[in-house]
C-alpha cells in the first residue's frame, strides 16, 4: 500500500482524539473530512 494521492480514499484507521477518545475514519463515512499530516508534530524542529 502506497501513499494515497489527492482525491483517493484514505485507508481506514483509528486515532486518539484530544479528549482521549478513539475515532475511526470509517465512522465519518458520508461526511466531508480533511486529513492533514505533518511530520514534526510536537517537536522543536
mmCIF file of the N, C-alpha and C atoms, coordinates in Angstrom:
data_MODEL
# 
_entry.id   MODEL 
# 
loop_
_atom_site.group_PDB 
_atom_site.id 
_atom_site.type_symbol 
_atom_site.label_atom_id 
_atom_site.label_alt_id 
_atom_site.label_comp_id 
_atom_site.label_asym_id 
_atom_site.label_entity_id 
_atom_site.label_seq_id 
_atom_site.pdbx_PDB_ins_code 
_atom_site.Cartn_x 
_atom_site.Cartn_y 
_atom_site.Cartn_z 
_atom_site.occupancy 
_atom_site.B_iso_or_equiv 
_atom_site.pdbx_formal_charge 
_atom_site.auth_seq_id 
_atom_site.auth_comp_id 
_atom_site.auth_asym_id 
_atom_site.auth_atom_id 
_atom_site.pdbx_PDB_model_num 
ATOM 1   N N  . UNK A 1 1  ? 0.857   -1.179 0.000  1.00 0.00 ? 1  UNK A N  1 
ATOM 2   C CA . UNK A 1 1  ? 0.000   0.000  0.000  1.00 0.00 ? 1  UNK A CA 1 
ATOM 3   C C  . UNK A 1 1  ? 0.901   1.239  0.000  1.00 0.00 ? 1  UNK A C  1 
ATOM 4   N N  . UNK A 1 2  ? 0.661   2.117  -0.951 1.00 0.00 ? 2  UNK A N  1 
ATOM 5   C CA . UNK A 1 2  ? 1.439   3.343  -1.044 1.00 0.00 ? 2  UNK A CA 1 
ATOM 6   C C  . UNK A 1 2  ? 0.732   4.506  -0.379 1.00 0.00 ? 2  UNK A C  1 
ATOM 7   N N  . UNK A 1 3  ? 1.276   5.653  -0.553 1.00 0.00 ? 3  UNK A N  1 
ATOM 8   C CA . UNK A 1 3  ? 0.700   6.885  -0.008 1.00 0.00 ? 3  UNK A CA 1 
ATOM 9   C C  . UNK A 1 3  ? -0.476  7.295  -0.887 1.00 0.00 ? 3  UNK A C  1 
ATOM 10  N N  . UNK A 1 4  ? -1.663  7.539  -0.296 1.00 0.00 ? 4  UNK A N  1 
ATOM 11  C CA . UNK A 1 4  ? -2.802  7.994  -1.105 1.00 0.00 ? 4  UNK A CA 1 
ATOM 12  C C  . UNK A 1 4  ? -2.494  9.339  -1.761 1.00 0.00 ? 4  UNK A C  1 
ATOM 13  N N  . UNK A 1 5  ? -2.943  9.502  -2.972 1.00 0.00 ? 5  UNK A N  1 
ATOM 14  C CA . UNK A 1 5  ? -2.790  10.761 -3.693 1.00 0.00 ? 5  UNK A CA 1 
ATOM 15  C C  . UNK A 1 5  ? -4.047  11.602 -3.489 1.00 0.00 ? 5  UNK A C  1 
ATOM 16  N N  . UNK A 1 6  ? -3.970  12.871 -3.809 1.00 0.00 ? 6  UNK A N  1 
ATOM 17  C CA . UNK A 1 6  ? -5.122  13.773 -3.668 1.00 0.00 ? 6  UNK A CA 1 
ATOM 18  C C  . UNK A 1 6  ? -6.315  13.184 -4.411 1.00 0.00 ? 6  UNK A C  1 
ATOM 19  N N  . UNK A 1 7  ? -7.446  13.128 -3.744 1.00 0.00 ? 7  UNK A N  1 
ATOM 20  C CA . UNK A 1 7  ? -8.676  12.624 -4.344 1.00 0.00 ? 7  UNK A CA 1 
ATOM 21  C C  . UNK A 1 7  ? -8.917  11.149 -4.109 1.00 0.00 ? 7  UNK A C  1 
ATOM 22  N N  . UNK A 1 8  ? -7.897  10.410 -3.679 1.00 0.00 ? 8  UNK A N  1 
ATOM 23  C CA . UNK A 1 8  ? -8.065  8.991  -3.389 1.00 0.00 ? 8  UNK A CA 1 
ATOM 24  C C  . UNK A 1 8  ? -8.576  8.814  -1.964 1.00 0.00 ? 8  UNK A C  1 
ATOM 25  N N  . UNK A 1 9  ? -9.223  7.673  -1.733 1.00 0.00 ? 9  UNK A N  1 
ATOM 26  C CA . UNK A 1 9  ? -9.693  7.361  -0.381 1.00 0.00 ? 9  UNK A CA 1 
ATOM 27  C C  . UNK A 1 9  ? -8.513  6.995  0.505  1.00 0.00 ? 9  UNK A C  1 
ATOM 28  N N  . UNK A 1 10 ? -8.553  7.460  1.733  1.00 0.00 ? 10 UNK A N  1 
ATOM 29  C CA . UNK A 1 10 ? -7.529  7.105  2.713  1.00 0.00 ? 10 UNK A CA 1 
ATOM 30  C C  . UNK A 1 10 ? -7.873  5.747  3.314  1.00 0.00 ? 10 UNK A C  1 
ATOM 31  N N  . UNK A 1 11 ? -6.882  4.973  3.717  1.00 0.00 ? 11 UNK A N  1 
ATOM 32  C CA . UNK A 1 11 ? -7.176  3.702  4.382  1.00 0.00 ? 11 UNK A CA 1 
ATOM 33  C C  . UNK A 1 11 ? -7.809  3.974  5.748  1.00 0.00 ? 11 UNK A C  1 
ATOM 34  N N  . UNK A 1 12 ? -8.657  3.050  6.186  1.00 0.00 ? 12 UNK A N  1 
ATOM 35  C CA . UNK A 1 12 ? -9.303  3.216  7.484  1.00 0.00 ? 12 UNK A CA 1 
ATOM 36  C C  . UNK A 1 12 ? -8.245  3.160  8.590  1.00 0.00 ? 12 UNK A C  1 
ATOM 37  N N  . UNK A 1 13 ? -8.422  3.963  9.624  1.00 0.00 ? 13 UNK A N  1 
ATOM 38  C CA . UNK A 1 13 ? -7.511  3.953  10.768 1.00 0.00 ? 13 UNK A CA 1 
ATOM 39  C C  . UNK A 1 13 ? -8.264  4.443  11.992 1.00 0.00 ? 13 UNK A C  1 
ATOM 40  N N  . UNK A 1 14 ? -7.694  4.183  13.143 1.00 0.00 ? 14 UNK A N  1 
ATOM 41  C CA . UNK A 1 14 ? -8.234  4.661  14.412 1.00 0.00 ? 14 UNK A CA 1 
ATOM 42  C C  . UNK A 1 14 ? -7.180  5.534  15.061 1.00 0.00 ? 14 UNK A C  1 
ATOM 43  N N  . UNK A 1 15 ? -7.600  6.689  15.569 1.00 0.00 ? 15 UNK A N  1 
ATOM 44  C CA . UNK A 1 15 ? -6.693  7.622  16.233 1.00 0.00 ? 15 UNK A CA 1 
ATOM 45  C C  . UNK A 1 15 ? -7.309  8.051  17.557 1.00 0.00 ? 15 UNK A C  1 
ATOM 46  N N  . UNK A 1 16 ? -6.480  8.566  18.430 1.00 0.00 ? 16 UNK A N  1 
ATOM 47  C CA . UNK A 1 16 ? -6.947  9.083  19.711 1.00 0.00 ? 16 UNK A CA 1 
ATOM 48  C C  . UNK A 1 16 ? -7.158  10.582 19.586 1.00 0.00 ? 16 UNK A C  1 
ATOM 49  N N  . UNK A 1 17 ? -8.334  11.053 20.005 1.00 0.00 ? 17 UNK A N  1 
ATOM 50  C CA . UNK A 1 17 ? -8.650  12.478 19.934 1.00 0.00 ? 17 UNK A CA 1 
ATOM 51  C C  . UNK A 1 17 ? -7.990  13.219 21.083 1.00 0.00 ? 17 UNK A C  1 
ATOM 52  N N  . UNK A 1 18 ? -8.098  14.540 21.066 1.00 0.00 ? 18 UNK A N  1 
ATOM 53  C CA . UNK A 1 18 ? -7.517  15.337 22.142 1.00 0.00 ? 18 UNK A CA 1 
ATOM 54  C C  . UNK A 1 18 ? -8.215  15.123 23.477 1.00 0.00 ? 18 UNK A C  1 
ATOM 55  N N  . UNK A 1 19 ? -9.407  14.496 23.463 1.00 0.00 ? 19 UNK A N  1 
ATOM 56  C CA . UNK A 1 19 ? -10.117 14.194 24.706 1.00 0.00 ? 19 UNK A CA 1 
ATOM 57  C C  . UNK A 1 19 ? -9.875  12.761 25.166 1.00 0.00 ? 19 UNK A C  1 
ATOM 58  N N  . UNK A 1 20 ? -9.010  12.018 24.439 1.00 0.00 ? 20 UNK A N  1 
ATOM 59  C CA . UNK A 1 20 ? -8.669  10.660 24.826 1.00 0.00 ? 20 UNK A CA 1 
ATOM 60  C C  . UNK A 1 20 ? -9.585  9.588  24.260 1.00 0.00 ? 20 UNK A C  1 
ATOM 61  N N  . UNK A 1 21 ? -10.576 9.974  23.469 1.00 0.00 ? 21 UNK A N  1 
ATOM 62  C CA . UNK A 1 21 ? -11.478 9.008  22.861 1.00 0.00 ? 21 UNK A CA 1 
ATOM 63  C C  . UNK A 1 21 ? -10.892 8.476  21.558 1.00 0.00 ? 21 UNK A C  1 
ATOM 64  N N  . UNK A 1 22 ? -11.314 7.268  21.164 1.00 0.00 ? 22 UNK A N  1 
ATOM 65  C CA . UNK A 1 22 ? -10.900 6.700  19.889 1.00 0.00 ? 22 UNK A CA 1 
ATOM 66  C C  . UNK A 1 22 ? -11.855 7.167  18.799 1.00 0.00 ? 22 UNK A C  1 
ATOM 67  N N  . UNK A 1 23 ? -11.294 7.478  17.647 1.00 0.00 ? 23 UNK A N  1 
ATOM 68  C CA . UNK A 1 23 ? -12.080 7.898  16.491 1.00 0.00 ? 23 UNK A CA 1 
ATOM 69  C C  . UNK A 1 23 ? -11.596 7.098  15.294 1.00 0.00 ? 23 UNK A C  1 
ATOM 70  N N  . UNK A 1 24 ? -12.514 6.416  14.614 1.00 0.00 ? 24 UNK A N  1 
ATOM 71  C CA . UNK A 1 24 ? -12.192 5.632  13.435 1.00 0.00 ? 24 UNK A CA 1 
ATOM 72  C C  . UNK A 1 24 ? -12.646 6.395  12.203 1.00 0.00 ? 24 UNK A C  1 
ATOM 73  N N  . UNK A 1 25 ? -11.794 6.466  11.207 1.00 0.00 ? 25 UNK A N  1 
ATOM 74  C CA . UNK A 1 25 ? -12.116 7.201  9.987  1.00 0.00 ? 25 UNK A CA 1 
ATOM 75  C C  . UNK A 1 25 ? -13.417 6.707  9.369  1.00 0.00 ? 25 UNK A C  1 
ATOM 76  N N  . UNK A 1 26 ? -13.644 5.414  9.358  1.00 0.00 ? 26 UNK A N  1 
ATOM 77  C CA . UNK A 1 26 ? -14.854 4.872  8.741  1.00 0.00 ? 26 UNK A CA 1 
ATOM 78  C C  . UNK A 1 26 ? -16.127 5.334  9.446  1.00 0.00 ? 26 UNK A C  1 
ATOM 79  N N  . UNK A 1 27 ? -16.027 5.765  10.709 1.00 0.00 ? 27 UNK A N  1 
ATOM 80  C CA . UNK A 1 27 ? -17.207 6.256  11.427 1.00 0.00 ? 27 UNK A CA 1 
ATOM 81  C C  . UNK A 1 27 ? -17.666 7.610  10.888 1.00 0.00 ? 27 UNK A C  1 
ATOM 82  N N  . UNK A 1 28 ? -16.827 8.251  10.075 1.00 0.00 ? 28 UNK A N  1 
ATOM 83  C CA . UNK A 1 28 ? -17.162 9.555  9.499  1.00 0.00 ? 28 UNK A CA 1 
ATOM 84  C C  . UNK A 1 28 ? -17.658 9.439  8.058  1.00 0.00 ? 28 UNK A C  1 
ATOM 85  N N  . UNK A 1 29 ? -17.879 8.208  7.583  1.00 0.00 ? 29 UNK A N  1 
ATOM 86  C CA . UNK A 1 29 ? -18.309 7.995  6.212  1.00 0.00 ? 29 UNK A CA 1 
ATOM 87  C C  . UNK A 1 29 ? -19.558 8.820  5.902  1.00 0.00 ? 29 UNK A C  1 
ATOM 88  N N  . UNK A 1 30 ? -19.582 9.464  4.738  1.00 0.00 ? 30 UNK A N  1 
ATOM 89  C CA . UNK A 1 30 ? -20.699 10.296 4.330  1.00 0.00 ? 30 UNK A CA 1 
ATOM 90  C C  . UNK A 1 30 ? -20.527 11.756 4.721  1.00 0.00 ? 30 UNK A C  1 
ATOM 91  N N  . UNK A 1 31 ? -19.487 12.072 5.474  1.00 0.00 ? 31 UNK A N  1 
ATOM 92  C CA . UNK A 1 31 ? -19.205 13.446 5.877  1.00 0.00 ? 31 UNK A CA 1 
ATOM 93  C C  . UNK A 1 31 ? -17.942 13.919 5.163  1.00 0.00 ? 31 UNK A C  1 
ATOM 94  N N  . UNK A 1 32 ? -17.803 15.203 5.023  1.00 0.00 ? 32 UNK A N  1 
ATOM 95  C CA . UNK A 1 32 ? -16.575 15.760 4.446  1.00 0.00 ? 32 UNK A CA 1 
ATOM 96  C C  . UNK A 1 32 ? -15.502 15.731 5.521  1.00 0.00 ? 32 UNK A C  1 
ATOM 97  N N  . UNK A 1 33 ? -14.366 15.128 5.200  1.00 0.00 ? 33 UNK A N  1 
ATOM 98  C CA . UNK A 1 33 ? -13.262 15.006 6.153  1.00 0.00 ? 33 UNK A CA 1 
ATOM 99  C C  . UNK A 1 33 ? -11.997 15.513 5.486  1.00 0.00 ? 33 UNK A C  1 
ATOM 100 N N  . UNK A 1 34 ? -11.246 16.351 6.167  1.00 0.00 ? 34 UNK A N  1 
ATOM 101 C CA . UNK A 1 34 ? -9.958  16.822 5.675  1.00 0.00 ? 34 UNK A CA 1 
ATOM 102 C C  . UNK A 1 34 ? -8.895  16.235 6.596  1.00 0.00 ? 34 UNK A C  1 
ATOM 103 N N  . UNK A 1 35 ? -7.986  15.466 6.015  1.00 0.00 ? 35 UNK A N  1 
ATOM 104 C CA . UNK A 1 35 ? -6.875  14.905 6.781  1.00 0.00 ? 35 UNK A CA 1 
ATOM 105 C C  . UNK A 1 35 ? -5.631  15.718 6.493  1.00 0.00 ? 35 UNK A C  1 
ATOM 106 N N  . UNK A 1 36 ? -4.933  16.099 7.539  1.00 0.00 ? 36 UNK A N  1 
ATOM 107 C CA . UNK A 1 36 ? -3.708  16.877 7.389  1.00 0.00 ? 36 UNK A CA 1 
ATOM 108 C C  . UNK A 1 36 ? -2.640  16.209 8.227  1.00 0.00 ? 36 UNK A C  1 
ATOM 109 N N  . UNK A 1 37 ? -1.564  15.808 7.608  1.00 0.00 ? 37 UNK A N  1 
ATOM 110 C CA . UNK A 1 37 ? -0.453  15.156 8.304  1.00 0.00 ? 37 UNK A CA 1 
ATOM 111 C C  . UNK A 1 37 ? 0.780   16.031 8.169  1.00 0.00 ? 37 UNK A C  1 
ATOM 112 N N  . UNK A 1 38 ? 1.504   16.155 9.226  1.00 0.00 ? 38 UNK A N  1 
ATOM 113 C CA . UNK A 1 38 ? 2.762   16.868 9.165  1.00 0.00 ? 38 UNK A CA 1 
ATOM 114 C C  . UNK A 1 38 ? 3.760   16.133 10.046 1.00 0.00 ? 38 UNK A C  1 
ATOM 115 N N  . UNK A 1 39 ? 5.003   16.009 9.606  1.00 0.00 ? 39 UNK A N  1 
ATOM 116 C CA . UNK A 1 39 ? 5.961   15.113 10.248 1.00 0.00 ? 39 UNK A CA 1 
ATOM 117 C C  . UNK A 1 39 ? 6.572   15.603 11.555 1.00 0.00 ? 39 UNK A C  1 
ATOM 118 N N  . UNK A 1 40 ? 6.506   16.861 11.868 1.00 0.00 ? 40 UNK A N  1 
ATOM 119 C CA . UNK A 1 40 ? 7.236   17.338 13.048 1.00 0.00 ? 40 UNK A CA 1 
ATOM 120 C C  . UNK A 1 40 ? 6.315   17.806 14.162 1.00 0.00 ? 40 UNK A C  1 
ATOM 121 N N  . UNK A 1 41 ? 5.191   17.141 14.329 1.00 0.00 ? 41 UNK A N  1 
ATOM 122 C CA . UNK A 1 41 ? 4.257   17.496 15.390 1.00 0.00 ? 41 UNK A CA 1 
ATOM 123 C C  . UNK A 1 41 ? 4.926   17.344 16.755 1.00 0.00 ? 41 UNK A C  1 
ATOM 124 N N  . UNK A 1 42 ? 4.767   18.312 17.595 1.00 0.00 ? 42 UNK A N  1 
ATOM 125 C CA . UNK A 1 42 ? 5.293   18.301 18.961 1.00 0.00 ? 42 UNK A CA 1 
ATOM 126 C C  . UNK A 1 42 ? 6.803   18.086 19.036 1.00 0.00 ? 42 UNK A C  1 
ATOM 127 N N  . UNK A 1 43 ? 7.521   18.605 18.064 1.00 0.00 ? 43 UNK A N  1 
ATOM 128 C CA . UNK A 1 43 ? 8.985   18.530 18.110 1.00 0.00 ? 43 UNK A CA 1 
ATOM 129 C C  . UNK A 1 43 ? 9.550   19.956 17.989 1.00 0.00 ? 43 UNK A C  1 
ATOM 130 N N  . UNK A 1 44 ? 10.747  20.176 18.449 1.00 0.00 ? 44 UNK A N  1 
ATOM 131 C CA . UNK A 1 44 ? 11.314  21.519 18.368 1.00 0.00 ? 44 UNK A CA 1 
ATOM 132 C C  . UNK A 1 44 ? 11.675  21.939 16.937 1.00 0.00 ? 44 UNK A C  1 
ATOM 133 N N  . UNK A 1 45 ? 11.634  21.002 15.965 1.00 0.00 ? 45 UNK A N  1 
ATOM 134 C CA . UNK A 1 45 ? 12.006  21.324 14.588 1.00 0.00 ? 45 UNK A CA 1 
ATOM 135 C C  . UNK A 1 45 ? 10.916  22.011 13.895 1.00 0.00 ? 45 UNK A C  1 
# 
